[in-house]
Amino acid sequence: MRRQYLLFKLIATIIVLTACGENGNTSVSPTAPTTVMPGPQLWTREGIRLDNGLAGYSGALADTSTIQLTDGRWRMYVFAGGQVRSAISSDGLTFSMEPGSRLPEGYGQPRVIRLGDERLRIFSSGVGGIISAISQDDGMTFSREDGTRVNASSFGLTDLSGPSNIVRTYDGRWRMYFSDLPRPGQTMAHSIYSASSSDLLNWYPDSAARIGPGAELTGSGEHPAAISNSDGSVSIFYFRNNTFELMAATSNDGLTFTTEADTGLSSQGDQANDPDLVRISGGMVRMYYNEGNEMGGRVRSAVHSGTPPW
């Protein structure tokens, strides 16, 4: 009987230890993060690209947009000191701030693209919607273009965030994504919308929301970035202000997004937001993002294999 009792006690102990934690974890550290990011970590963090102190600005750095120049260097546009400024890099990793500002006050959350004639167009959040400016010297000086590219009133709003990276649609047009303009201290949910264009100058609203109330994915989403995938699908990346996560969602047609996942780039005490995406060698994708709080912070980067899931 004693041998049976000991055997029973041994089996019971094994069951209890198994229930206490998987993979041999039988206790939880009292200093463990309160938020555990689900799923595998698919992004590899690369470190800090720009630090506000080293860059010479007392305020936070935010809202980056990066493009490769004709000479192979990389120029990053960043909101710093109340204006859109720029930093230059030979490898996309080590950046040095350039003197002066690229855009005057009143422009924010920039997104730059290269046109077919090698000029650069920069889109920006402005009064009443999304405005644009053009550069003929590889992005050092810009001249404001007349009119508004996307009117906030078309979506029943007063202001819009800066747009995402521009992607091609299945029928050869262009599409940008944007949200209502998030403001520091707001706790309200945000929605992501889109507009399409055949010439990158005249933009027309797409109906309904891509993310948010009325969409398939109803959670909050703000200030998105976007990328086209090799299978024709589109992925967008956006900050969720109620959970402080940097999310990713993919759509086959660029309009209806049905699944989303946390990228895992936020960490306890820091929020990963304002994503900016570029394709680099080997088909990989590099994301520049701000790490800090809702006002911005340091600019970091991470790399991914370049194929969903994100």
C-alpha positions, -999 to 999 in steps of 0.1 A, spaced: 0 0 0 28 24 9 44 18 -26 10 25 -43 7 57 -22 41 69 -32 34 62 -68 2 81 -66 19 111 -49 46 111 -76 20 112 -104 1 140 -87 32 160 -83 40 157 -120 5 169 -129 7 199 -106 41 209 -120 28 206 -155 -2 228 -147 21 254 -131 38 264 -163 47 252 -198 83 245 -209 94 239 -173 84 274 -161 70 268 -126 71 304 -114 66 339 -127 90 367 -119 74 396 -100 91 420 -124 78 403 -156 60 426 -181 23 429 -175 17 427 -213 29 397 -232 30 400 -270 12 371 -287 27 351 -315 63 347 -328 87 377 -330 91 381 -368 109 414 -367 146 417 -358 154 449 -339 184 468 -352 188 496 -326 185 534 -325 188 553 -358 183 588 -345 184 601 -309 168 635 -302 197 645 -278 224 636 -303 204 651 -331 204 684 -312 167 688 -305 152 689 -270 119 676 -281 110 642 -295 116 630 -330 86 617 -348 69 608 -381 98 596 -403 97 590 -441 127 575 -457 137 573 -494 168 561 -513 184 589 -534 197 586 -569 233 583 -556 224 553 -534 222 572 -501 192 573 -478 174 605 -467 151 604 -438 125 631 -433 116 636 -396 95 660 -376 119 677 -352 119 711 -335 84 719 -349 94 714 -385 101 687 -411 139 682 -412 161 656 -427 190 632 -420 213 615 -444 229 580 -444 251 559 -467 238 526 -454 203 532 -440 215 527 -405 238 555 -394 221 589 -400 234 624 -395 211 654 -393 213 679 -422 213 716 -416 181 736 -420 145 724 -425 130 708 -456 94 722 -450 82 752 -431 59 751 -400 25 739 -408 36 707 -424 36 674 -404 37 636 -407 55 637 -441 56 609 -467 79 612 -497 77 594 -530 97 595 -562 79 604 -594 86 590 -628 106 621 -639 129 618 -608 113 646 -589 102 640 -553 67 647 -540 62 650 -503 27 646 -488 19 660 -454 -8 666 -429 -20 702 -433 -49 724 -425 -81 707 -437 -65 675 -451 -34 662 -469 -13 687 -489 18 683 -510 51 699 -522 75 691 -550 113 689 -551 136 690 -581 169 687 -562 166 652 -547 146 664 -518 166 692 -503 141 720 -511 104 717 -518 78 741 -533 42 739 -521 17 726 -548 -16 743 -552 -47 728 -537 -54 700 -513 -47 664 -523 -73 648 -499 -99 669 -481 -108 659 -446 -143 670 -451 -148 641 -476 -147 618 -446 -167 641 -422 -135 651 -405 -116 684 -398 -81 670 -402 -62 640 -415 -30 623 -405 -1 622 -430 -6 594 -455 10 560 -457 35 548 -483 18 549 -517 9 515 -532 -3 503 -566 -38 489 -570 -47 459 -591 -60 482 -619 -29 503 -621 -40 532 -599 -23 544 -567 -37 542 -532 -28 560 -499 -40 552 -464 -45 577 -436 -64 582 -404 -82 611 -386 -55 632 -371 -44 618 -336 -36 645 -310 -16 641 -278 -37 631 -248 -67 618 -268 -81 585 -258 -107 582 -285 -105 555 -311 -92 563 -346 -102 550 -380 -81 544 -411 -94 555 -445 -80 555 -481 -80 574 -513 -71 565 -549 -54 583 -578 -44 577 -614 -18 606 -615 -6 609 -578 -19 645 -578 -57 642 -579 -70 619 -552 -105 605 -548 -119 590 -515 -126 553 -513 -159 546 -495 -161 535 -459 -132 528 -435 -104 503 -439 -99 499 -401 -123 511 -374 -161 513 -369 -179 500 -400 -149 480 -412 -143 443 -408 -116 451 -382 -132 475 -358 -103 483 -335 -86 517 -333 -59 525 -359 -39 556 -366 -11 571 -389 -6 540 -411 22 528 -433 16 505 -462 35 480 -484 26 459 -515 34 422 -513 46 399 -540 13 381 -542 -6 414 -549 -19 418 -514 -14 450 -494 -3 452 -457 -8 482 -435 9 489 -402 -7 512 -376 -6 522 -339 -34 512 -316 -37 538 -290 -58 519 -264 -34 489 -262 -2 507 -273 6 480 -299 20 484 -334 -4 463 -355 -3 448 -390 -32 438 -412 -32 424 -448 -58 426 -475 -61 409 -509 -77 439 -526 -63 467 -505 -98 477 -492 -111 449 -469 -87 439 -441 -99 408 -422 -70 397 -400 -45 416 -379 -16 408 -356 6 426 -332 42 431 -346 56 428 -311 78 459 -315 63 477 -285 79 470 -252 69 478 -216 72 516 -211 78 524 -247 53 526 -276 64 517 -312 44 540 -335 47 561 -367 59 532 -389 78 539 -421 87 510 -445 114 506 -472 125 476 -492 162 468 -490 185 442 -505 175 406 -505 138 414 -506 138 423 -469 118 451 -454 132 477 -430 108 495 -407 118 528 -391 96 536 -362 94 560 -332 99 545 -298 88 567 -269 53 579 -262 25 595 -281 46 627 -286 73 607 -304 108 598 -292 139 581 -306 139 566 -341 146 529 -342 146 503 -369 138 466 -374 141 442 -403 118 415 -416 121 388 -443 97 408 -465 69 382 -468 37 380 -446 29 371 -419 43 402 -402 
